[in-house]
Amino acid sequence: MKPRKGCPKMSNCVVPLAILIIVFAQSSWSSKEYVNFPIQNRDWTLNHLAVHSITGNVYVGAVNWIYKLSSNLTLLLKHETGPEEDNKSCYPPLIVQPCNEPLTMTNNVNKLLLIDYSENRLLACGSLFQGVCKLLRLDDLFILVEPSHKKEHYLSSVNETGTMYGVIVSSEGSDSKLFIGTAVDGKQDYFPTISSRKLPQDPESSAMFDYVLHSDFVASLIKIPSDTLAMVSHFDIFYIYGFSNGNFVYFLTVQPETEGVTGSTNDQFYTSRIVRLCKEDPKFHSYVSLPVGCVKNGIEYRLLQAAYLAKPGSVLAKSLNISTDDDVLFTIFSKGQKQYKHPPDESALCVFVVKYINQQIKDRLQSCYRGEGNLELNWLLGKDVRCTYAPVPIDDDFCGLDINQPLGGSVLVEGITVFTEDRDRMTSVASYVYNDHSVVFIGTKSGRLKKVK
């Protein structure tokens, strides 16, 4: 069966993919079949990596260290980031003013690692000092700057397990911007859940990490309201993945539902959502959030675990009735909408077409500007707010107005379920094109690797 032409609703697409699964147990691999990079201390967990698209060099963020490896994982350089004396209760950090809390030697867990290609530098954020970040030169990991004297300089929060993601947007001839989303761990007055920051070309600029716009009435940020935390004490938004595409920046998140809350953590439902913002929208009027997930044989997979943006091979593109120049999201979801901290082993690999996501967002915008329904963003607005009728054209690049924003939605953006796993939960995903096929590599909870073709 061929997909319905255009296929704007993902659930109506049928993909006749041939699936090849190859499973390896790590303990069965011989040393001749792969290369690895062993760390000196088993407690120095590897947290993040970034691969340079031109040189192939691999940058690894770990506990207390940043490593630079060659493409064959040979150690080239390393940069120490901790431990240092700190206390999680120091607000603001002791770098800014003295702290009366007792200080202990504290590990620095890498929370974010991004390559800023336009300026040949690496952005590394850690858990020390409420999430201080530094910029390192890619060539030699020399510290270009480690801003620490302003509130805006602390981006990633002190919670070592809190998830965050960042996207760097470069503009030719002007300074880059950093869009960043982070779990705030109840410190909503200190950390916005999502914001855009300045990345000046001059690493010593006093504007480094400042909000792109910050006035008394509007700013390039969104904070979790105190009323939401009063209603759901453990409310937070967990940023799993992010990317830029066309004129937009996207984040894939998981967050507690705020409707029908019972007060019991065990009964808490979670929703996975895609958030979209215009790159050139300093007022965040373009903020739109819709739920995402996929369904197979009546089973809902709604707890996002991982995602990866890639181009499709010609075989997959034909099945989806799209071009090989289109972008697709390969995603991993766990079953259901509960147990975010301990998700079920039942999981699914799902595919989303980015232009179909945009079409669903456009439909949502158009309906709201026709005055239909509510803004549907209870966690932020605290109440049902009616959409306001405004006769304005909503095209593919619409970036919002000072009405009908920020905007949520309840209609699921449904992906295409390609493969399911019932016993060994899938936890990570990556893809590339080989011989016209989209080859997907999947990591599992037990440390196995699956290849889906």
C-alpha positions in Angstrom: 0.0 0.0 0.0 1.3 3.4 -0.9 1.1 6.4 1.4 -1.7 8.8 0.8 -0.4 11.6 -1.4 1.0 14.5 0.6 0.4 12.6 3.9 0.0 15.6 6.1 -1.2 13.5 9.0 1.4 11.0 10.0 -1.1 8.3 11.1 -2.3 8.0 7.5 1.1 7.0 6.1 1.9 3.3 5.6 5.5 2.5 5.2 6.4 -0.9 3.5 9.9 -1.0 5.0 12.0 -4.2 5.0 13.6 -4.4 8.4 16.9 -6.1 9.1 17.9 -6.5 12.7 21.5 -7.4 13.8 22.0 -7.6 17.5 25.5 -7.8 19.2 26.2 -8.4 22.8 29.1 -6.2 23.8 30.8 -9.0 25.7 31.0 -11.1 22.5 32.9 -8.5 20.4 36.5 -9.3 19.8 39.1 -6.4 20.2 39.8 -6.7 16.4 36.2 -5.8 15.4 36.0 -2.3 17.0 38.1 0.4 18.6 37.2 2.1 21.9 38.3 4.9 24.2 38.8 3.7 27.7 38.6 6.2 30.6 41.0 6.3 33.4 38.5 6.3 36.2 35.2 4.3 36.1 33.5 7.1 38.0 34.2 9.6 35.2 31.1 8.8 33.3 30.9 9.9 29.6 27.9 12.1 29.2 27.9 13.8 25.8 29.7 13.8 22.5 29.9 16.0 19.5 31.4 14.9 16.2 33.0 17.6 14.0 31.3 17.4 10.6 34.5 18.3 8.6 37.4 16.9 10.6 35.7 13.9 12.1 37.2 14.7 15.5 35.1 13.6 18.4 34.6 15.8 21.5 33.5 14.0 24.6 32.0 15.6 27.7 32.5 13.5 30.9 32.5 13.9 34.6 35.4 16.3 35.4 36.9 16.1 31.9 36.5 17.2 28.2 38.2 14.9 25.7 39.2 15.5 22.1 39.6 12.3 20.1 40.5 11.6 16.5 38.0 9.9 14.2 39.4 6.5 15.2 39.0 7.4 18.9 42.7 8.1 19.6 43.1 10.6 22.5 44.4 13.9 21.2 43.8 16.3 24.1 41.9 16.5 27.4 40.8 19.4 29.5 40.0 19.1 33.3 36.8 20.7 34.5 36.6 19.5 38.1 36.2 18.6 40.9 36.1 21.9 42.8 34.7 23.2 46.1 31.0 23.8 45.8 27.6 23.5 47.4 24.3 23.0 45.5 22.5 25.4 47.9 24.6 28.4 47.0 22.3 30.9 45.1 23.8 32.8 43.5 27.0 30.7 43.1 30.0 31.4 45.4 31.8 32.8 42.4 29.4 35.8 42.5 29.2 36.3 46.2 30.3 34.4 49.4 28.2 31.5 50.5 27.5 30.4 54.1 26.9 26.8 53.1 29.7 24.2 53.8 31.8 23.6 50.7 32.9 20.1 49.6 34.9 18.9 46.6 32.2 18.3 44.0 32.3 16.6 40.6 31.5 18.5 37.5 29.1 16.5 35.4 29.0 17.6 31.7 25.5 18.8 30.9 25.9 20.2 27.4 28.5 20.0 24.6 28.0 21.9 21.4 30.3 22.9 18.5 30.1 26.5 17.4 31.4 26.1 13.9 31.2 29.8 13.0 33.8 30.6 15.6 35.8 27.3 15.8 34.9 26.8 19.5 33.3 24.3 21.8 30.6 25.2 24.3 30.8 23.0 27.4 28.4 23.4 30.4 28.6 21.5 33.6 26.8 21.0 37.0 29.3 23.0 39.1 28.3 26.4 40.4 24.7 26.2 39.2 25.7 25.3 35.7 28.5 27.5 34.6 29.6 27.2 31.0 32.9 27.8 29.2 34.0 28.2 25.6 37.1 26.2 24.5 39.1 26.5 21.3 38.4 23.5 19.2 42.1 23.1 18.1 43.7 22.9 21.6 40.9 23.0 24.1 42.3 26.3 25.4 39.8 28.2 27.6 38.6 31.2 25.6 36.2 32.4 28.3 34.4 31.2 31.4 31.8 33.8 32.2 30.7 33.7 35.8 29.8 37.2 37.1 26.2 37.6 36.0 23.0 35.6 36.7 22.7 34.9 32.9 26.0 33.0 33.0 24.5 30.0 34.7 22.6 27.9 32.1 22.4 24.2 33.1 21.3 24.1 36.8 23.0 22.1 39.5 20.9 19.0 39.1 23.3 16.4 37.8 20.5 14.2 36.3 18.4 17.0 34.9 18.2 16.9 31.1 19.0 19.9 28.9 19.6 20.6 25.2 21.0 23.5 23.2 21.0 24.6 19.6 23.4 27.1 18.1 22.1 29.2 15.3 24.7 31.0 13.2 24.0 34.0 11.0 26.5 35.1 8.4 28.1 38.4 9.3 26.5 38.6 12.8 26.8 37.0 16.2 25.4 33.5 16.7 22.6 32.7 19.1 22.2 29.8 21.6 18.7 28.4 22.1 18.8 26.4 25.3 16.2 24.4 27.3 16.9 23.0 30.7 15.3 21.2 33.6 15.1 23.8 36.3 14.6 21.6 39.4 12.1 23.9 41.0 14.4 27.0 40.7 12.1 28.8 38.2 13.1 32.2 39.4 16.7 31.5 38.7 16.5 29.5 35.5 14.1 29.9 32.6 13.0 26.6 31.1 13.8 27.8 27.6 15.6 30.9 26.4 17.8 32.3 23.6 21.2 33.8 24.5 23.9 35.9 22.7 27.0 34.2 21.5 29.2 37.2 20.4 32.2 36.6 18.1 34.4 38.1 20.7 34.7 35.5 23.5 35.5 38.2 26.1 32.4 40.3 25.2 30.4 41.4 28.3 27.3 40.3 26.4 28.2 36.7 26.4 25.2 34.5 27.3 23.0 37.5 27.8 19.4 37.1 26.8 18.9 38.1 23.2 16.1 40.5 24.4 15.4 41.3 28.1 13.2 44.2 29.1 10.6 44.8 31.8 7.8 43.6 29.6 9.2 41.0 27.2 12.2 38.7 27.0 13.7 35.9 25.0 12.7 33.3 27.6 9.9 31.4 29.2 9.8 30.5 32.9 7.7 27.9 34.7 5.2 29.8 36.9 5.1 29.4 40.6 1.4 28.5 40.4 2.3 25.4 38.3 4.9 24.3 40.8 2.3 24.7 43.6 -0.1 22.5 41.7 2.5 19.9 40.6 5.5 20.2 43.0 7.7 18.1 40.8 6.8 19.8 37.5 9.6 20.3 35.1 10.3 20.1 31.4 12.9 17.6 30.3 14.6 18.5 27.0 15.6 15.3 25.2 16.7 16.6 21.7 16.9 19.8 19.7 17.7 20.9 16.2 17.4 23.8 13.7 15.6 23.4 10.4 14.8 26.2 7.9 13.7 29.3 9.8 12.9 27.4 13.0 14.4 25.8 16.1 12.8 22.7 17.6 13.0 21.0 20.9 11.6 17.6 21.8 10.6 17.4 25.5 8.9 15.3 28.1 6.8 17.0 30.8 4.1 16.2 33.4 0.5 16.7 32.4 -1.1 19.5 34.4 -4.7 18.6 33.7 -6.5 16.2 36.0 -3.6 16.1 38.5 -4.3 13.9 41.5 -1.4 15.0 43.6 0.2 11.5 43.6 3.5 11.1 41.8 2.7 7.5 41.0 -0.4 8.5 39.1 1.3 11.3 37.2 0.9 11.2 33.4 3.6 12.6 31.1 3.4 14.0 27.6 6.1 14.2 25.0 5.9 17.4 23.0 7.6 19.2 20.2 8.3 22.9 20.7 9.0 25.2 17.8 10.3 28.7 17.7 11.4 31.1 14.9 15.1 31.8 14.9 14.5 35.5 14.5 11.9 35.9 17.2 13.4 37.5 20.2 10.0 38.0 21.9 9.1 34.2 21.7 5.8 35.1 20.1 6.3 32.1 17.8 6.3 29.5 20.7 4.1 26.5 19.7 4.0 23.2 21.5 2.2 20.0 20.3 2.1 16.5 21.7 4.1 13.8 19.8 4.0 10.0 19.9 3.2 6.9 17.9 0.8 3.9 18.0 1.1 0.3 17.0 -1.6 -2.3 17.2 -3.5 -0.1 19.6 -0.5 0.4 21.9 0.5 4.0 22.6 4.2 4.9 22.8 4.3 8.4 24.3 7.5 8.6 26.5 10.3 10.0 24.4 13.7 8.5 25.0 15.9 9.8 22.1 15.7 11.4 18.7 17.9 12.0 15.6 17.5 14.3 12.6 18.6 12.9 9.3 18.0 12.8 5.5 16.1 9.8 4.3 17.5 7.3 1.8 15.7 7.1 -1.5 13.9 3.9 -0.4 12.5 5.4 2.7 11.8 8.7 0.9 9.7 6.9 -1.7 7.8 5.0 1.0 7.0 8.3 2.7 6.2 10.1 -0.6 8.9 12.7 0.1 12.1 13.9 -1.4 15.6 12.8 -0.2 16.2 16.5 0.5 13.4 16.5 3.1 14.3 16.0 6.8 13.0 13.1 9.0 13.2 12.5 12.7 14.0 9.0 13.9 12.7 8.8 17.4 12.5 6.2 20.3 9.5 6.1 22.5 8.6 3.9 25.5 5.1 2.6 26.1 2.4 4.6 27.8 2.5 7.9 29.6 3.6 7.0 33.1 6.9 6.1 34.8 9.0 8.7 33.1 11.9 8.1 35.5 11.6 4.3 35.1 10.1 3.8 31.6 8.7 0.4 30.5 10.9 -1.9 28.4 8.3 -1.9 25.6 9.6 0.7 23.2 9.2 1.7 19.5 11.2 3.3 16.7 9.1 5.9 15.0 9.7 8.2 12.0 8.4 11.8 11.6 8.7 14.0 8.5 9.6 17.5 9.6 7.5 19.2 6.9 4.4 17.3 8.0 5.1 18.4 11.6 5.2 22.0 10.3 2.0 21.5 8.4 0.2 20.3 11.6 1.7 23.4 13.5 0.4 25.6 10.7 -3.1 24.0 10.9 -3.1 24.7 14.7 -2.0 28.3 14.2 -4.7 28.9 11.5 -7.5 27.5 13.7 -6.5 29.6 16.7 -6.3 32.8 14.6 -9.8 32.0 13.4 -10.8 32.2 17.1 -11.4 28.5 17.5 -10.8 26.9 20.9 -8.3 27.8 23.6 -4.5 28.3 23.7 -4.2 25.0 25.5 -1.0 25.7 27.5 -2.3 25.3 31.0 1.1 24.8 32.7 2.2 28.2 31.5 -1.0 30.3 31.4 -2.6 28.7 34.5 -6.1 28.7 32.9 -8.1 28.2 29.7 -7.5 31.3 27.5 -9.6 31.6 24.4 -8.0 32.1 21.0 -8.6 35.5 19.6 -9.9 36.0 16.1 -7.4 37.9 13.9 -7.7 38.0 10.1 -4.0 37.6 9.3 -2.4 35.3 6.8 -0.7 32.3 8.3 2.0 31.1 5.9 4.8 28.6 6.3 7.1 31.1 7.9 4.6 32.8 10.3 6.4 33.9 13.5 3.5 34.9 15.7 2.0 38.2 17.0 1.4 39.6 20.4 -1.9 37.7 20.6 -2.6 34.0 20.6 0.8 33.2 22.0 2.4 31.2 23.4 0.3 28.4 21.9 -0.2 24.8 22.8 -2.3 22.0 21.4 -3.8 18.6 22.2 -4.0 16.9 18.8 -1.2 14.3 18.6 1.5 14.6 16.0 1.7 10.9 15.2 4.8 9.3 13.9 5.1 6.1 11.8 6.0 3.1 13.9 8.8 1.2 12.2 9.9 -1.3 14.8 9.0 -2.3 18.4 11.0 -4.0 21.1 9.3 -5.6 24.2 12.1 -6.7 26.5 15.3 -4.6 26.0 14.2 -1.0 26.0 15.7 1.1 23.2 17.4 4.2 24.5 19.4 5.9 21.7 19.3 6.3 18.0 21.3 7.5 15.0 21.0 7.1 11.2 22.8 7.6 7.9 22.2 6.7 4.3 23.9 3.7 2.7 23.2 2.4 -0.8 19.9 4.4 -0.9 18.7 2.9 2.4 18.2 4.7 5.7 20.3 2.6 8.1 19.3 3.2 11.8 21.5 2.2 14.7 19.8 1.8 18.0 21.3 1.4 21.5 19.4 -0.5 24.2 19.2 -0.5 28.0 21.4 -3.7 28.2 24.2 -2.2 26.0 23.3 -3.9 22.8 23.3 -2.4 19.3 20.5 -3.0 16.8 20.8 -2.2 13.1 17.5 -1.4 11.3 17.6 -1.1 7.6 
